[in-house]
Amino acid sequence: MRNENDLARHIDYIHYNPVKHGLVNSPSAWPYSSFHRYVKQGDYDADWGAGRKIEFDTNVGYE
């Protein structure tokens, strides 16, 4: 990780990954995710990533 922003982008990528691969329709539907903890901490809205495709920088997740 290069900085805090890079870390945040990677965390977003990880949380959205089950949606990207068609396993669920939203990050909140994946029961094994740390996404739920981040929602409780107020870092994400519970509906983040639901109902819309999120595009990531081509380097995120492939570095």
mmCIF file of the N, C-alpha and C atoms, coordinates in Angstrom:
data_MODEL
# 
_entry.id   MODEL 
# 
loop_
_atom_site.group_PDB 
_atom_site.id 
_atom_site.type_symbol 
_atom_site.label_atom_id 
_atom_site.label_alt_id 
_atom_site.label_comp_id 
_atom_site.label_asym_id 
_atom_site.label_entity_id 
_atom_site.label_seq_id 
_atom_site.pdbx_PDB_ins_code 
_atom_site.Cartn_x 
_atom_site.Cartn_y 
_atom_site.Cartn_z 
_atom_site.occupancy 
_atom_site.B_iso_or_equiv 
_atom_site.pdbx_formal_charge 
_atom_site.auth_seq_id 
_atom_site.auth_comp_id 
_atom_site.auth_asym_id 
_atom_site.auth_atom_id 
_atom_site.pdbx_PDB_model_num 
ATOM 1   N N  . MET A 1 1  ? 0.834   -1.157  0.000   1.00 0.00 ? 1  MET A N  1 
ATOM 2   C CA . MET A 1 1  ? 0.000   0.000   0.000   1.00 0.00 ? 1  MET A CA 1 
ATOM 3   C C  . MET A 1 1  ? 0.894   1.239   0.000   1.00 0.00 ? 1  MET A C  1 
ATOM 4   N N  . ARG A 1 2  ? 0.525   2.156   -0.852  1.00 0.00 ? 2  ARG A N  1 
ATOM 5   C CA . ARG A 1 2  ? 1.328   3.368   -0.991  1.00 0.00 ? 2  ARG A CA 1 
ATOM 6   C C  . ARG A 1 2  ? 0.942   4.463   -0.016  1.00 0.00 ? 2  ARG A C  1 
ATOM 7   N N  . ASN A 1 3  ? -0.348  4.549   0.309   1.00 0.00 ? 3  ASN A N  1 
ATOM 8   C CA . ASN A 1 3  ? -0.819  5.595   1.217   1.00 0.00 ? 3  ASN A CA 1 
ATOM 9   C C  . ASN A 1 3  ? -2.239  5.235   1.670   1.00 0.00 ? 3  ASN A C  1 
ATOM 10  N N  . GLU A 1 4  ? -2.840  6.107   2.475   1.00 0.00 ? 4  GLU A N  1 
ATOM 11  C CA . GLU A 1 4  ? -4.186  5.843   3.000   1.00 0.00 ? 4  GLU A CA 1 
ATOM 12  C C  . GLU A 1 4  ? -5.233  5.740   1.893   1.00 0.00 ? 4  GLU A C  1 
ATOM 13  N N  . ASN A 1 5  ? -5.117  6.575   0.885   1.00 0.00 ? 5  ASN A N  1 
ATOM 14  C CA . ASN A 1 5  ? -6.073  6.537   -0.227  1.00 0.00 ? 5  ASN A CA 1 
ATOM 15  C C  . ASN A 1 5  ? -5.974  5.211   -0.981  1.00 0.00 ? 5  ASN A C  1 
ATOM 16  N N  . ASP A 1 6  ? -4.767  4.744   -1.206  1.00 0.00 ? 6  ASP A N  1 
ATOM 17  C CA . ASP A 1 6  ? -4.554  3.465   -1.882  1.00 0.00 ? 6  ASP A CA 1 
ATOM 18  C C  . ASP A 1 6  ? -5.138  2.327   -1.052  1.00 0.00 ? 6  ASP A C  1 
ATOM 19  N N  . LEU A 1 7  ? -4.933  2.365   0.251   1.00 0.00 ? 7  LEU A N  1 
ATOM 20  C CA . LEU A 1 7  ? -5.509  1.347   1.137   1.00 0.00 ? 7  LEU A CA 1 
ATOM 21  C C  . LEU A 1 7  ? -7.028  1.364   1.048   1.00 0.00 ? 7  LEU A C  1 
ATOM 22  N N  . ALA A 1 8  ? -7.635  2.540   1.093   1.00 0.00 ? 8  ALA A N  1 
ATOM 23  C CA . ALA A 1 8  ? -9.098  2.648   1.008   1.00 0.00 ? 8  ALA A CA 1 
ATOM 24  C C  . ALA A 1 8  ? -9.627  2.085   -0.304  1.00 0.00 ? 8  ALA A C  1 
ATOM 25  N N  . ARG A 1 9  ? -8.940  2.357   -1.417  1.00 0.00 ? 9  ARG A N  1 
ATOM 26  C CA . ARG A 1 9  ? -9.371  1.819   -2.716  1.00 0.00 ? 9  ARG A CA 1 
ATOM 27  C C  . ARG A 1 9  ? -9.298  0.298   -2.730  1.00 0.00 ? 9  ARG A C  1 
ATOM 28  N N  . HIS A 1 10 ? -8.270  -0.265  -2.130  1.00 0.00 ? 10 HIS A N  1 
ATOM 29  C CA . HIS A 1 10 ? -8.144  -1.722  -2.079  1.00 0.00 ? 10 HIS A CA 1 
ATOM 30  C C  . HIS A 1 10 ? -9.225  -2.345  -1.187  1.00 0.00 ? 10 HIS A C  1 
ATOM 31  N N  . ILE A 1 11 ? -9.540  -1.687  -0.089  1.00 0.00 ? 11 ILE A N  1 
ATOM 32  C CA . ILE A 1 11 ? -10.610 -2.191  0.781   1.00 0.00 ? 11 ILE A CA 1 
ATOM 33  C C  . ILE A 1 11 ? -11.944 -2.160  0.047   1.00 0.00 ? 11 ILE A C  1 
ATOM 34  N N  . ASP A 1 12 ? -12.210 -1.077  -0.690  1.00 0.00 ? 12 ASP A N  1 
ATOM 35  C CA . ASP A 1 12 ? -13.422 -1.021  -1.515  1.00 0.00 ? 12 ASP A CA 1 
ATOM 36  C C  . ASP A 1 12 ? -13.452 -2.196  -2.492  1.00 0.00 ? 12 ASP A C  1 
ATOM 37  N N  . TYR A 1 13 ? -12.344 -2.435  -3.155  1.00 0.00 ? 13 TYR A N  1 
ATOM 38  C CA . TYR A 1 13 ? -12.247 -3.515  -4.139  1.00 0.00 ? 13 TYR A CA 1 
ATOM 39  C C  . TYR A 1 13 ? -12.559 -4.864  -3.485  1.00 0.00 ? 13 TYR A C  1 
ATOM 40  N N  . ILE A 1 14 ? -11.983 -5.101  -2.328  1.00 0.00 ? 14 ILE A N  1 
ATOM 41  C CA . ILE A 1 14 ? -12.208 -6.366  -1.618  1.00 0.00 ? 14 ILE A CA 1 
ATOM 42  C C  . ILE A 1 14 ? -13.678 -6.516  -1.243  1.00 0.00 ? 14 ILE A C  1 
ATOM 43  N N  . HIS A 1 15 ? -14.274 -5.448  -0.752  1.00 0.00 ? 15 HIS A N  1 
ATOM 44  C CA . HIS A 1 15 ? -15.676 -5.523  -0.345  1.00 0.00 ? 15 HIS A CA 1 
ATOM 45  C C  . HIS A 1 15 ? -16.610 -5.712  -1.540  1.00 0.00 ? 15 HIS A C  1 
ATOM 46  N N  . TYR A 1 16 ? -16.246 -5.190  -2.685  1.00 0.00 ? 16 TYR A N  1 
ATOM 47  C CA . TYR A 1 16 ? -17.107 -5.305  -3.870  1.00 0.00 ? 16 TYR A CA 1 
ATOM 48  C C  . TYR A 1 16 ? -16.861 -6.605  -4.642  1.00 0.00 ? 16 TYR A C  1 
ATOM 49  N N  . ASN A 1 17 ? -15.799 -7.292  -4.372  1.00 0.00 ? 17 ASN A N  1 
ATOM 50  C CA . ASN A 1 17 ? -15.406 -8.468  -5.144  1.00 0.00 ? 17 ASN A CA 1 
ATOM 51  C C  . ASN A 1 17 ? -16.489 -9.552  -5.244  1.00 0.00 ? 17 ASN A C  1 
ATOM 52  N N  . PRO A 1 18 ? -17.217 -9.905  -4.172  1.00 0.00 ? 18 PRO A N  1 
ATOM 53  C CA . PRO A 1 18 ? -18.285 -10.918 -4.324  1.00 0.00 ? 18 PRO A CA 1 
ATOM 54  C C  . PRO A 1 18 ? -19.389 -10.476 -5.292  1.00 0.00 ? 18 PRO A C  1 
ATOM 55  N N  . VAL A 1 19 ? -19.636 -9.174  -5.370  1.00 0.00 ? 19 VAL A N  1 
ATOM 56  C CA . VAL A 1 19 ? -20.627 -8.648  -6.317  1.00 0.00 ? 19 VAL A CA 1 
ATOM 57  C C  . VAL A 1 19 ? -20.059 -8.765  -7.726  1.00 0.00 ? 19 VAL A C  1 
ATOM 58  N N  . LYS A 1 20 ? -18.828 -8.355  -7.899  1.00 0.00 ? 20 LYS A N  1 
ATOM 59  C CA . LYS A 1 20 ? -18.173 -8.396  -9.206  1.00 0.00 ? 20 LYS A CA 1 
ATOM 60  C C  . LYS A 1 20 ? -18.215 -9.802  -9.808  1.00 0.00 ? 20 LYS A C  1 
ATOM 61  N N  . HIS A 1 21 ? -18.076 -10.804 -8.973  1.00 0.00 ? 21 HIS A N  1 
ATOM 62  C CA . HIS A 1 21 ? -18.034 -12.185 -9.455  1.00 0.00 ? 21 HIS A CA 1 
ATOM 63  C C  . HIS A 1 21 ? -19.401 -12.874 -9.432  1.00 0.00 ? 21 HIS A C  1 
ATOM 64  N N  . GLY A 1 22 ? -20.455 -12.094 -9.186  1.00 0.00 ? 22 GLY A N  1 
ATOM 65  C CA . GLY A 1 22 ? -21.813 -12.620 -9.291  1.00 0.00 ? 22 GLY A CA 1 
ATOM 66  C C  . GLY A 1 22 ? -22.267 -13.508 -8.148  1.00 0.00 ? 22 GLY A C  1 
ATOM 67  N N  . LEU A 1 23 ? -21.575 -13.461 -7.026  1.00 0.00 ? 23 LEU A N  1 
ATOM 68  C CA . LEU A 1 23 ? -21.953 -14.310 -5.897  1.00 0.00 ? 23 LEU A CA 1 
ATOM 69  C C  . LEU A 1 23 ? -23.112 -13.725 -5.099  1.00 0.00 ? 23 LEU A C  1 
ATOM 70  N N  . VAL A 1 24 ? -23.218 -12.399 -5.086  1.00 0.00 ? 24 VAL A N  1 
ATOM 71  C CA . VAL A 1 24 ? -24.289 -11.693 -4.384  1.00 0.00 ? 24 VAL A CA 1 
ATOM 72  C C  . VAL A 1 24 ? -24.632 -10.430 -5.166  1.00 0.00 ? 24 VAL A C  1 
ATOM 73  N N  . ASN A 1 25 ? -25.717 -9.767  -4.796  1.00 0.00 ? 25 ASN A N  1 
ATOM 74  C CA . ASN A 1 25 ? -26.121 -8.536  -5.471  1.00 0.00 ? 25 ASN A CA 1 
ATOM 75  C C  . ASN A 1 25 ? -25.612 -7.274  -4.781  1.00 0.00 ? 25 ASN A C  1 
ATOM 76  N N  . SER A 1 26 ? -25.113 -7.415  -3.561  1.00 0.00 ? 26 SER A N  1 
ATOM 77  C CA . SER A 1 26 ? -24.571 -6.271  -2.835  1.00 0.00 ? 26 SER A CA 1 
ATOM 78  C C  . SER A 1 26 ? -23.532 -6.767  -1.831  1.00 0.00 ? 26 SER A C  1 
ATOM 79  N N  . PRO A 1 27 ? -22.569 -5.938  -1.482  1.00 0.00 ? 27 PRO A N  1 
ATOM 80  C CA . PRO A 1 27 ? -21.571 -6.344  -0.495  1.00 0.00 ? 27 PRO A CA 1 
ATOM 81  C C  . PRO A 1 27 ? -22.190 -6.759  0.848   1.00 0.00 ? 27 PRO A C  1 
ATOM 82  N N  . SER A 1 28 ? -23.294 -6.128  1.217   1.00 0.00 ? 28 SER A N  1 
ATOM 83  C CA . SER A 1 28 ? -23.925 -6.470  2.501   1.00 0.00 ? 28 SER A CA 1 
ATOM 84  C C  . SER A 1 28 ? -24.505 -7.883  2.512   1.00 0.00 ? 28 SER A C  1 
ATOM 85  N N  . ALA A 1 29 ? -24.726 -8.473  1.354   1.00 0.00 ? 29 ALA A N  1 
ATOM 86  C CA . ALA A 1 29 ? -25.280 -9.823  1.266   1.00 0.00 ? 29 ALA A CA 1 
ATOM 87  C C  . ALA A 1 29 ? -24.218 -10.911 1.445   1.00 0.00 ? 29 ALA A C  1 
ATOM 88  N N  . TRP A 1 30 ? -22.946 -10.543 1.432   1.00 0.00 ? 30 TRP A N  1 
ATOM 89  C CA . TRP A 1 30 ? -21.868 -11.526 1.596   1.00 0.00 ? 30 TRP A CA 1 
ATOM 90  C C  . TRP A 1 30 ? -21.574 -11.643 3.093   1.00 0.00 ? 30 TRP A C  1 
ATOM 91  N N  . PRO A 1 31 ? -21.957 -12.754 3.718   1.00 0.00 ? 31 PRO A N  1 
ATOM 92  C CA . PRO A 1 31 ? -21.878 -12.860 5.181   1.00 0.00 ? 31 PRO A CA 1 
ATOM 93  C C  . PRO A 1 31 ? -20.456 -12.942 5.739   1.00 0.00 ? 31 PRO A C  1 
ATOM 94  N N  . TYR A 1 32 ? -19.472 -13.255 4.912   1.00 0.00 ? 32 TYR A N  1 
ATOM 95  C CA . TYR A 1 32 ? -18.114 -13.478 5.394   1.00 0.00 ? 32 TYR A CA 1 
ATOM 96  C C  . TYR A 1 32 ? -17.233 -12.236 5.311   1.00 0.00 ? 32 TYR A C  1 
ATOM 97  N N  . SER A 1 33 ? -17.825 -11.114 4.964   1.00 0.00 ? 33 SER A N  1 
ATOM 98  C CA . SER A 1 33 ? -17.076 -9.901  4.682   1.00 0.00 ? 33 SER A CA 1 
ATOM 99  C C  . SER A 1 33 ? -16.884 -9.019  5.912   1.00 0.00 ? 33 SER A C  1 
ATOM 100 N N  . SER A 1 34 ? -15.762 -8.326  5.921   1.00 0.00 ? 34 SER A N  1 
ATOM 101 C CA . SER A 1 34 ? -15.547 -7.296  6.943   1.00 0.00 ? 34 SER A CA 1 
ATOM 102 C C  . SER A 1 34 ? -16.394 -6.064  6.645   1.00 0.00 ? 34 SER A C  1 
ATOM 103 N N  . PHE A 1 35 ? -17.075 -6.060  5.522   1.00 0.00 ? 35 PHE A N  1 
ATOM 104 C CA . PHE A 1 35 ? -17.934 -4.942  5.140   1.00 0.00 ? 35 PHE A CA 1 
ATOM 105 C C  . PHE A 1 35 ? -18.901 -4.580  6.262   1.00 0.00 ? 35 PHE A C  1 
ATOM 106 N N  . HIS A 1 36 ? -19.444 -5.580  6.941   1.00 0.00 ? 36 HIS A N  1 
ATOM 107 C CA . HIS A 1 36 ? -20.430 -5.347  7.999   1.00 0.00 ? 36 HIS A CA 1 
ATOM 108 C C  . HIS A 1 36 ? -19.818 -4.550  9.158   1.00 0.00 ? 36 HIS A C  1 
ATOM 109 N N  . ARG A 1 37 ? -18.582 -4.844  9.475   1.00 0.00 ? 37 ARG A N  1 
ATOM 110 C CA . ARG A 1 37 ? -17.885 -4.096  10.535  1.00 0.00 ? 37 ARG A CA 1 
ATOM 111 C C  . ARG A 1 37 ? -17.675 -2.653  10.110  1.00 0.00 ? 37 ARG A C  1 
ATOM 112 N N  . TYR A 1 38 ? -17.322 -2.431  8.856   1.00 0.00 ? 38 TYR A N  1 
ATOM 113 C CA . TYR A 1 38 ? -17.112 -1.076  8.348   1.00 0.00 ? 38 TYR A CA 1 
ATOM 114 C C  . TYR A 1 38 ? -18.418 -0.275  8.345   1.00 0.00 ? 38 TYR A C  1 
ATOM 115 N N  . VAL A 1 39 ? -19.543 -0.937  8.066   1.00 0.00 ? 39 VAL A N  1 
ATOM 116 C CA . VAL A 1 39 ? -20.846 -0.264  8.126   1.00 0.00 ? 39 VAL A CA 1 
ATOM 117 C C  . VAL A 1 39 ? -21.130 0.161   9.569   1.00 0.00 ? 39 VAL A C  1 
ATOM 118 N N  . LYS A 1 40 ? -20.893 -0.736  10.528  1.00 0.00 ? 40 LYS A N  1 
ATOM 119 C CA . LYS A 1 40 ? -21.124 -0.410  11.942  1.00 0.00 ? 40 LYS A CA 1 
ATOM 120 C C  . LYS A 1 40 ? -20.257 0.756   12.397  1.00 0.00 ? 40 LYS A C  1 
ATOM 121 N N  . GLN A 1 41 ? -19.053 0.863   11.843  1.00 0.00 ? 41 GLN A N  1 
ATOM 122 C CA . GLN A 1 41 ? -18.140 1.956   12.197  1.00 0.00 ? 41 GLN A CA 1 
ATOM 123 C C  . GLN A 1 41 ? -18.501 3.259   11.493  1.00 0.00 ? 41 GLN A C  1 
ATOM 124 N N  . GLY A 1 42 ? -19.432 3.191   10.537  1.00 0.00 ? 42 GLY A N  1 
ATOM 125 C CA . GLY A 1 42 ? -19.850 4.382   9.803   1.00 0.00 ? 42 GLY A CA 1 
ATOM 126 C C  . GLY A 1 42 ? -18.993 4.706   8.596   1.00 0.00 ? 42 GLY A C  1 
ATOM 127 N N  . ASP A 1 43 ? -18.149 3.763   8.173   1.00 0.00 ? 43 ASP A N  1 
ATOM 128 C CA . ASP A 1 43 ? -17.284 3.985   7.019   1.00 0.00 ? 43 ASP A CA 1 
ATOM 129 C C  . ASP A 1 43 ? -17.998 3.777   5.692   1.00 0.00 ? 43 ASP A C  1 
ATOM 130 N N  . TYR A 1 44 ? -19.065 2.985   5.682   1.00 0.00 ? 44 TYR A N  1 
ATOM 131 C CA . TYR A 1 44 ? -19.869 2.731   4.489   1.00 0.00 ? 44 TYR A CA 1 
ATOM 132 C C  . TYR A 1 44 ? -21.336 2.873   4.845   1.00 0.00 ? 44 TYR A C  1 
ATOM 133 N N  . ASP A 1 45 ? -22.142 3.256   3.871   1.00 0.00 ? 45 ASP A N  1 
ATOM 134 C CA . ASP A 1 45 ? -23.587 3.118   3.996   1.00 0.00 ? 45 ASP A CA 1 
ATOM 135 C C  . ASP A 1 45 ? -23.913 1.650   3.748   1.00 0.00 ? 45 ASP A C  1 
ATOM 136 N N  . ALA A 1 46 ? -24.932 1.144   4.386   1.00 0.00 ? 46 ALA A N  1 
ATOM 137 C CA . ALA A 1 46 ? -25.286 -0.276  4.255   1.00 0.00 ? 46 ALA A CA 1 
ATOM 138 C C  . ALA A 1 46 ? -25.609 -0.661  2.818   1.00 0.00 ? 46 ALA A C  1 
ATOM 139 N N  . ASP A 1 47 ? -26.044 0.290   1.992   1.00 0.00 ? 47 ASP A N  1 
ATOM 140 C CA . ASP A 1 47 ? -26.400 -0.031  0.600   1.00 0.00 ? 47 ASP A CA 1 
ATOM 141 C C  . ASP A 1 47 ? -25.268 0.289   -0.393  1.00 0.00 ? 47 ASP A C  1 
ATOM 142 N N  . TRP A 1 48 ? -24.071 0.571   0.113   1.00 0.00 ? 48 TRP A N  1 
ATOM 143 C CA . TRP A 1 48 ? -22.940 0.853   -0.780  1.00 0.00 ? 48 TRP A CA 1 
ATOM 144 C C  . TRP A 1 48 ? -22.720 -0.346  -1.708  1.00 0.00 ? 48 TRP A C  1 
ATOM 145 N N  . GLY A 1 49 ? -22.573 -0.085  -2.969  1.00 0.00 ? 49 GLY A N  1 
ATOM 146 C CA . GLY A 1 49 ? -22.285 -1.129  -3.951  1.00 0.00 ? 49 GLY A CA 1 
ATOM 147 C C  . GLY A 1 49 ? -23.485 -1.945  -4.391  1.00 0.00 ? 49 GLY A C  1 
ATOM 148 N N  . ALA A 1 50 ? -24.653 -1.609  -3.909  1.00 0.00 ? 50 ALA A N  1 
ATOM 149 C CA . ALA A 1 50 ? -25.868 -2.338  -4.295  1.00 0.00 ? 50 ALA A CA 1 
ATOM 150 C C  . ALA A 1 50 ? -26.572 -1.581  -5.414  1.00 0.00 ? 50 ALA A C  1 
ATOM 151 N N  . GLY A 1 51 ? -26.993 -2.293  -6.445  1.00 0.00 ? 51 GLY A N  1 
ATOM 152 C CA . GLY A 1 51 ? -27.796 -1.698  -7.498  1.00 0.00 ? 51 GLY A CA 1 
ATOM 153 C C  . GLY A 1 51 ? -27.042 -0.872  -8.521  1.00 0.00 ? 51 GLY A C  1 
ATOM 154 N N  . ARG A 1 52 ? -25.732 -0.832  -8.420  1.00 0.00 ? 52 ARG A N  1 
ATOM 155 C CA . ARG A 1 52 ? -24.949 -0.109  -9.426  1.00 0.00 ? 52 ARG A CA 1 
ATOM 156 C C  . ARG A 1 52 ? -23.559 -0.727  -9.508  1.00 0.00 ? 52 ARG A C  1 
ATOM 157 N N  . LYS A 1 53 ? -23.036 -0.754  -10.690 1.00 0.00 ? 53 LYS A N  1 
ATOM 158 C CA . LYS A 1 53 ? -21.717 -1.319  -10.904 1.00 0.00 ? 53 LYS A CA 1 
ATOM 159 C C  . LYS A 1 53 ? -20.662 -0.294  -10.495 1.00 0.00 ? 53 LYS A C  1 
ATOM 160 N N  . ILE A 1 54 ? -19.684 -0.733  -9.751  1.00 0.00 ? 54 ILE A N  1 
ATOM 161 C CA . ILE A 1 54 ? -18.591 0.141   -9.341  1.00 0.00 ? 54 ILE A CA 1 
ATOM 162 C C  . ILE A 1 54 ? -17.369 -0.216  -10.175 1.00 0.00 ? 54 ILE A C  1 
ATOM 163 N N  . GLU A 1 55 ? -16.807 0.776   -10.799 1.00 0.00 ? 55 GLU A N  1 
ATOM 164 C CA . GLU A 1 55 ? -15.592 0.598   -11.609 1.00 0.00 ? 55 GLU A CA 1 
ATOM 165 C C  . GLU A 1 55 ? -14.378 0.996   -10.785 1.00 0.00 ? 55 GLU A C  1 
ATOM 166 N N  . PHE A 1 56 ? -13.333 0.228   -10.879 1.00 0.00 ? 56 PHE A N  1 
ATOM 167 C CA . PHE A 1 56 ? -12.105 0.499   -10.154 1.00 0.00 ? 56 PHE A CA 1 
ATOM 168 C C  . PHE A 1 56 ? -10.966 0.768   -11.132 1.00 0.00 ? 56 PHE A C  1 
ATOM 169 N N  . ASP A 1 57 ? -9.991  1.508   -10.681 1.00 0.00 ? 57 ASP A N  1 
ATOM 170 C CA . ASP A 1 57 ? -8.770  1.712   -11.432 1.00 0.00 ? 57 ASP A CA 1 
ATOM 171 C C  . ASP A 1 57 ? -8.248  0.339   -11.847 1.00 0.00 ? 57 ASP A C  1 
ATOM 172 N N  . THR A 1 58 ? -7.732  0.210   -13.022 1.00 0.00 ? 58 THR A N  1 
ATOM 173 C CA . THR A 1 58 ? -7.294  -1.099  -13.528 1.00 0.00 ? 58 THR A CA 1 
ATOM 174 C C  . THR A 1 58 ? -6.182  -1.718  -12.687 1.00 0.00 ? 58 THR A C  1 
ATOM 175 N N  . ASN A 1 59 ? -5.476  -0.925  -11.905 1.00 0.00 ? 59 ASN A N  1 
ATOM 176 C CA . ASN A 1 59 ? -4.394  -1.469  -11.072 1.00 0.00 ? 59 ASN A CA 1 
ATOM 177 C C  . ASN A 1 59 ? -4.883  -2.021  -9.738  1.00 0.00 ? 59 ASN A C  1 
ATOM 178 N N  . VAL A 1 60 ? -6.014  -1.574  -9.272  1.00 0.00 ? 60 VAL A N  1 
ATOM 179 C CA . VAL A 1 60 ? -6.499  -2.013  -7.975  1.00 0.00 ? 60 VAL A CA 1 
ATOM 180 C C  . VAL A 1 60 ? -6.871  -3.490  -8.046  1.00 0.00 ? 60 VAL A C  1 
ATOM 181 N N  . GLY A 1 61 ? -6.280  -4.250  -7.161  1.00 0.00 ? 61 GLY A N  1 
ATOM 182 C CA . GLY A 1 61 ? -6.542  -5.691  -7.101  1.00 0.00 ? 61 GLY A CA 1 
ATOM 183 C C  . GLY A 1 61 ? -5.645  -6.516  -7.981  1.00 0.00 ? 61 GLY A C  1 
ATOM 184 N N  . TYR A 1 62 ? -4.803  -5.859  -8.787  1.00 0.00 ? 62 TYR A N  1 
ATOM 185 C CA . TYR A 1 62 ? -3.919  -6.602  -9.700  1.00 0.00 ? 62 TYR A CA 1 
ATOM 186 C C  . TYR A 1 62 ? -2.463  -6.161  -9.557  1.00 0.00 ? 62 TYR A C  1 
ATOM 187 N N  . GLU A 1 63 ? -2.135  -5.549  -8.447  1.00 0.00 ? 63 GLU A N  1 
ATOM 188 C CA . GLU A 1 63 ? -0.761  -5.048  -8.280  1.00 0.00 ? 63 GLU A CA 1 
ATOM 189 C C  . GLU A 1 63 ? 0.111   -6.091  -7.659  1.00 0.00 ? 63 GLU A C  1 
# 
